[in-house]
Amino acid sequence: MERLSGCPCVVRLHEAALTGPPGTPTAAFALMDFCPDTLVGFLQQRGWRLEDAELLRVALPVARAVQAMHSLSPPLAHRCEGMGEGCCAGLPGIRLGASPA
């Protein structure tokens, strides 16, 4: 996440911690930017239909975030499952974040 800190389409990771017995952590915590809604919620509010301008407002930031991940050396691995839940919707637009576990 630190390597993506310059990309405005990716949420920022402010802090992370592991808890549990030494050598065998049992929980992980991440403090990231606040996201008021997910892409799934954004689409549900619109009946799963988007005008062309809205589609571009959603697709371009997601594509820029994925491009930023792929342009790293080595590229950052990511999953596509849960992509809608992992996209934060809100001002100034859609940003890619961590998918819920």
N, C-alpha and C positions, 0 to 999 in steps of 0.2 A: 504494500500500500504506500510506503514511503516513496517508492520509485515513481508513483503516479501522482504525487502531491501537486505537480504543476498543471495537471489536467482539470479544467473547470467542470468537466462532465463526470467526475468521479468524486464521491463523498470522501471527506477527510477522516482518517483514523487519528484521533487525538491521543488515545491511551489504550493499552491492552494489558491484561493481567491473567495469570493462571493461579488457581487456588487448589488446595488439597495437600496431601502428604508430600514431602520432598521426593522427587523422582517419579511420582505418580499423580500428576495433577488430575483433578476430577471435574473441574469447571473452568471455562474460559469466559472472560468478560471483555467487551470492546466498547469504547466510548467513541461514537462517530457523530457526524453532523446530524442534526434533527431533520427528519423527513416527515412532513405532515401527512403524506399519503403515498401509496404505492401505485405503480403503473396499472395493476389490476383494478384498484379502486377508481383511478382516473378513467379507465375504459368503462367500468360498470356505471359510473355517473353519466356517461354519454351513450348508454345502451349498446356498447361495443361497436359503435360507429363513429368514425372520425372524418371530418372534412379534409381535403388535401393539405391545407395549411397546418391543421392539427397533427396530421400524420407526419409531416416533416418536422414539426416541433418535438415530436416523440422520437422518431427514427434517427434524426441526425445526431443528437447528443449520445444516444446509445451506440451508434456506429463510431462516433469519435472516441468514446470510452474504450470500446473493444479495439479500435485501432491503436490507442495508446498502450493497451496491454500487449498487443501483438508486436509493437515496434520496439519493446524492451529487448535487451540482450542479456540473458536468454528471455524469450517471451514468457509472460506471466500466464500460467495455466488458469483456466476458469471453466465453470460448468454453465451449460445453457438451461438446465432444468431450473424451474423456479425463477426464470428471468423476469417475469412480470412482478413477482414479489420482491425481487432484488433491485428493482428500479424505483427510485424515489421520485415522486411527483410533487411539485410545489414550485414556488418562485425561486429562481428564475426559469425553471423548466424541469426537464427530466434529467436525473443524474443516476449513474450506476453505483450501486452499493453492494453490501454483502447480502447474500441470500440467507433467509432464516434457516436454521438447522432443523 
